[in-house]
Amino acid sequence: MKIVDAANVSLNEWQVAGFLAAARKLSTREIYEVVQAAEPLGDPVAYQFPAIVRRRYDRLPTFPEGYLVMGDAPCSFNPIFAQGMTVAALEAEALAQGRSRLTPRFFARAYDAAWQTAVGAELAFAEIESPRPPLIRFLNWYITRLHRAARCDAQVSIAFLKVINMLVPPPSILHPRILWRVF
Ligand SMILES: Cc1cc2nc3c(=O)[nH]c(=O)nc-3n(C[C@H](O)[C@H](O)[C@H](O)COP(=O)(O)OP(=O)(O)OC[C@H]3O[C@@H](n4cnc5c(N)ncnc54)[C@H](O)[C@@H]3O)c2cc1C
């Protein structure tokens, strides 16, 4: 299957080999099977801003009247988790609905769940140097099992997708109904 334009192929062989080796390690083979037959469009490009950052404007003792910080400016996520536009859209919706008290604290709430999910997911990577509180260690241990269960259990899969699509709060994947199915 050819899924990209092969006009400008300049990936090094070792880059391709490394990418394919990583894809092969994924828990399902479908992605590997697609990419191993695909041809690259161009060179890989690193993100310009390789960090997740949260600026706590909501904790400032005072905040300029009529000034609003939203989108990636107060909080930017790792693009692989696809959260930034969703969070910005939630904020825009709140703004359009003219909800009262559009304070920084109000907007901080839009970030809390996404930020907790993002931090937990980042800390699942052993390469990230950071202390891992027991709760994070437990959650990442649990989520690894949840991912395995989700491969063959539609209810677990749907519960996880609802969380990552921000339709329900993250603790919902710890509901006893889901816990039971995961274990
Ligand atoms: C590769 C990638 C994939 C992504 N995929 C997803 C996804 O699947 N789902 C999702 O929800 N989110 C995704 N995101 C995140 C999403 O793109 C951002 O959260 C979103 O674009 C943030 O919008 P924003 O308006 O806050 O910032 P931006 O979109 O970054 O807009 C800021 C604008 O300000 C301009 N600007 C900067 N400095 C100045 C200046 N001094 N003067 C004037 N203009 C300036 C910039 O040029 C830019 O146009 C992805 C991000 C990346 C990088």
The ligand as an SDF file (V2000), in Angstrom:
LIG
                    3D

 53 58  0  0  0  0  0  0  0  0999 V2000
    2.5300   18.4980   15.0460 C   0  0  0  0  0  0  0  0  0  0  0  0
    1.3500   18.9330   15.8910 C   0  0  0  0  0  0  0  0  0  0  0  0
    0.1920   18.1610   15.8700 C   0  0  0  0  0  0  0  0  0  0  0  0
   -0.8950   18.5230   16.6590 C   0  0  0  0  0  0  0  0  0  0  0  0
   -2.0160   17.7380   16.6320 N   0  0  0  0  0  0  0  0  0  0  0  0
   -3.0740   18.0570   17.3970 C   0  0  0  0  0  0  0  0  0  0  0  0
   -4.2650   17.2660   17.3700 C   0  0  0  0  0  0  0  0  0  0  0  0
   -4.3580   16.2490   16.6690 O   0  0  0  0  0  0  0  0  0  0  0  0
   -5.3070   17.6470   18.1660 N   0  0  0  0  0  0  0  0  0  0  0  0
   -5.2340   18.7350   18.9680 C   0  0  0  0  0  0  0  0  0  0  0  0
   -6.2150   19.0300   19.6810 O   0  0  0  0  0  0  0  0  0  0  0  0
   -4.1400   19.5300   19.0010 N   0  0  0  0  0  0  0  0  0  0  0  0
   -3.0510   19.2160   18.2390 C   0  0  0  0  0  0  0  0  0  0  0  0
   -1.9330   20.0060   18.2640 N   0  0  0  0  0  0  0  0  0  0  0  0
   -1.9130   21.1800   19.1430 C   0  0  0  0  0  0  0  0  0  0  0  0
   -2.5810   22.3810   18.4690 C   0  0  0  0  0  0  0  0  0  0  0  0
   -2.0110   22.6130   17.1980 O   0  0  0  0  0  0  0  0  0  0  0  0
   -2.3890   23.5980   19.3660 C   0  0  0  0  0  0  0  0  0  0  0  0
   -2.8630   23.2970   20.6640 O   0  0  0  0  0  0  0  0  0  0  0  0
   -3.1670   24.8000   18.8370 C   0  0  0  0  0  0  0  0  0  0  0  0
   -2.7340   25.1210   17.5450 O   0  0  0  0  0  0  0  0  0  0  0  0
   -2.9640   25.9950   19.7800 C   0  0  0  0  0  0  0  0  0  0  0  0
   -3.5670   27.1340   19.2230 O   0  0  0  0  0  0  0  0  0  0  0  0
   -3.0670   28.5600   19.6140 P   0  0  0  0  0  0  0  0  0  0  0  0
   -3.9010   29.5110   18.8470 O   0  0  0  0  0  0  0  0  0  0  0  0
   -3.0310   28.6860   21.0990 O   0  0  0  0  0  0  0  0  0  0  0  0
   -1.5220   28.6400   19.1610 O   0  0  0  0  0  0  0  0  0  0  0  0
   -0.9360   28.5540   17.6940 P   0  0  0  0  0  0  0  0  0  0  0  0
   -1.7870   27.6950   16.8170 O   0  0  0  0  0  0  0  0  0  0  0  0
    0.4880   28.1770   17.8700 O   0  0  0  0  0  0  0  0  0  0  0  0
   -1.0780   30.0460   17.1540 O   0  0  0  0  0  0  0  0  0  0  0  0
   -0.2330   31.0670   17.6230 C   0  0  0  0  0  0  0  0  0  0  0  0
   -0.0290   32.0330   16.4680 C   0  0  0  0  0  0  0  0  0  0  0  0
    0.6420   33.1970   16.9560 O   0  0  0  0  0  0  0  0  0  0  0  0
    1.6520   33.5390   16.0380 C   0  0  0  0  0  0  0  0  0  0  0  0
    2.6580   34.3050   16.7910 N   0  0  0  0  0  0  0  0  0  0  0  0
    3.5970   33.8260   17.6540 C   0  0  0  0  0  0  0  0  0  0  0  0
    4.3300   34.8370   18.1420 N   0  0  0  0  0  0  0  0  0  0  0  0
    3.8390   35.9550   17.6040 C   0  0  0  0  0  0  0  0  0  0  0  0
    4.1850   37.3300   17.7390 C   0  0  0  0  0  0  0  0  0  0  0  0
    5.1670   37.7360   18.5460 N   0  0  0  0  0  0  0  0  0  0  0  0
    3.4600   38.2140   17.0280 N   0  0  0  0  0  0  0  0  0  0  0  0
    2.4510   37.8290   16.2280 C   0  0  0  0  0  0  0  0  0  0  0  0
    2.0890   36.5480   16.0540 N   0  0  0  0  0  0  0  0  0  0  0  0
    2.7730   35.6210   16.7380 C   0  0  0  0  0  0  0  0  0  0  0  0
    2.1620   32.2270   15.4950 C   0  0  0  0  0  0  0  0  0  0  0  0
    2.7930   32.4140   14.2400 O   0  0  0  0  0  0  0  0  0  0  0  0
    0.8660   31.4390   15.3740 C   0  0  0  0  0  0  0  0  0  0  0  0
    0.2330   31.6370   14.1390 O   0  0  0  0  0  0  0  0  0  0  0  0
   -0.8280   19.6700   17.4760 C   0  0  0  0  0  0  0  0  0  0  0  0
    0.3520   20.4610   17.4760 C   0  0  0  0  0  0  0  0  0  0  0  0
    1.4330   20.0890   16.7060 C   0  0  0  0  0  0  0  0  0  0  0  0
    2.6900   20.9330   16.7390 C   0  0  0  0  0  0  0  0  0  0  0  0
  1  2  1  0
  2  3  1  0
  2 52  2  0
  3  4  2  0
  4  5  1  0
  4 50  1  0
  5  6  2  0
  6  7  1  0
  6 13  1  0
  7  8  2  0
  7  9  1  0
  9 10  1  0
 10 11  2  0
 10 12  1  0
 12 13  2  0
 13 14  1  0
 14 15  1  0
 14 50  1  0
 15 16  1  0
 16 17  1  0
 16 18  1  0
 18 19  1  0
 18 20  1  0
 20 21  1  0
 20 22  1  0
 22 23  1  0
 23 24  1  0
 24 25  2  0
 24 26  1  0
 24 27  1  0
 27 28  1  0
 28 29  2  0
 28 30  1  0
 28 31  1  0
 31 32  1  0
 32 33  1  0
 33 34  1  0
 33 48  1  0
 34 35  1  0
 35 36  1  0
 35 46  1  0
 36 37  1  0
 36 45  1  0
 37 38  2  0
 38 39  1  0
 39 40  1  0
 39 45  2  0
 40 41  1  0
 40 42  2  0
 42 43  1  0
 43 44  2  0
 44 45  1  0
 46 47  1  0
 46 48  1  0
 48 49  1  0
 50 51  2  0
 51 52  1  0
 52 53  1  0
M  END
$$$$
